[in-house]
Amino acid sequence: MEQTINNRILQSSDDEFIINVGPQHPSTHGVLHLQLRLDGEEIADLKPFLGYIHRGIEKMCESLTYKQFIYLTSRMDYLSAHINNQACCLAIEKSLQVEVPERAKVIRTLMAELTRLASHQLWWGSTGLDMGAVSPFFYAFREREMILEIFEETCGSRLTMNYCVPGGVMNDIHPDFVSKVKKLIQQFKANIHEYDELLTGNPIFQSRTRGVGYLPKEDAISLACSGPVARASGISCDVRKKEPYDAYDRVEFEEIIASEGDCFARYRVRMKEMLESMKIIEQLIDNIPAGDYRAKIKGIIKPPAGEYFQRVETARGELGVFIVSDGSNKPYRVKFRTPNFSNLAALKPMSLGAKIGDLVAIMASLDLIIPDIDR
Amino acid sequence: MMQQNGFEQILKSIFPEITLSKCAQFNAIELKPESIYAGLEKLHQQSDLKFDMLVCLTAVDRVTHIEVLYHLRSTFNGYDLIVKTALVEQPYELQSVVPLWRSAELFEMEIYDMFGISFSGHPDLRRLFMPDDWEGFPLRKSYKTTDVADNYLDSHKLLLNQQE
């Protein structure tokens, strides 16, 4: 026991000291525990300790049926809850070889992009908050509230929507859905300049993010980073482009890539991604096909024995769902390859040699969701 | 299809006795646990393949053996490959691939925690999610979830009473 406790403490020499950040630290946006070895004000070593909100989702999935376990994934990356559900549904549909109606595909894609927009808006607000700017939070929540209201009308809940079901979506969209989404786009376009005026061009914000938390391309590949973190280091990795799913094959959008690899590059990538999401929504909102919103599938799902894999692009990167089926009504093994788990590893190379004050900026630019790491 | 043939040929040139199978939608090969590091090193370094990203590393308890799956990807040509290996005899042990891919560090810690496979050469192998004094490996099929919570509470009840 004594030995295991010793393992948990970084070794330090006389002129260095150890600092614990978290588990309850506001800038970790959850319960992440970091141990830092500091040389003066510089970070010399960093070690993450996880498991504070480990719920054993992968083990729980093994005792639930295929229709039930989908909704546990809403509790992983709760800001991309819909996209997580979508990944599970796509994997199950692949195993049953069900053809999803066109209408359901478009509705799912619209919801996924609205989720991404809401997630990036919350990130933008909390990034400002982490750097000491309080007002961005309220500006971000103004538009985010509109999106959550749209979700509430159609799905019945605001965050963990549980809207995807194998074969389509739970119910048809609300009659006001199209008009409200159009109003949202109009308002967001009219307000986006405020986002840039408040934070992007702010000299304090720029000096805190430019050249801070540099992640070279080779490191990002070796650490299997994905999403905006990898794209800001010059890796093309957007699953929506590489392996289009649902309605992404019929929309035109740009994959945002930057090469600087610092906190400001990751900020720019996410800001531009919001505009691309708007582009996708604009292309689809007038062209929702008529027809069924759900394909008919059996009450008890029993996929043929075998392995099934589906990857999607959540707001934070690549989510892979790997299902091993033994032919029964419950999955034999489910593995979630979550984006934050791999992106967390990038925290160490980014912060070594940085000042301790920059750690907050680096963590804000990584946009970590801790339940997605712990699962 | 042409691409698929070319891929198979390159793989055959590295591993002459290998048979290419499928795992989900990806190509898959199976290697012996003893030669896993040497095999993965070849896949990492071979100039035509260059699997420079370890996307995922996971395991499946098949009761008779534990299957470990390495999901490799090449950012140069977009190939995906699953490398499987089967661990039959306890204690389960594999050589760590952290020198090849740094993403393996967290993945191997998770597998050690959940399946009890130790990775030799890993820089910091400890339980990632579960408490340090936790008994058993949760994702093994022999692990019974119903007894666990009761046992854990019982063993800590004494401690709680003492504190009062």
Interface residues (C-beta under 8 A of the other chain):
Chain A: M1 T4 I5 N7 R8 K47 L50 G51 H54 G56 E58 K59 S63 D219 I221 S222 L223 A224 I235 C237 K242 G306 E307 Y308 F309 E318 G320 F322 V324 Y332 R333 K335 R337 F341 S342 L344 A345 D374 R375
Chain B: C23 A24 Q25 F26 D52 M53 L54 V55 C56 T58 V60 D61 H71 T75 G78 W101 R102 S103 E105 L106 M114 D124 R126 R127 L128 F129 M130 P131 D132 D133 P138 L139 T145
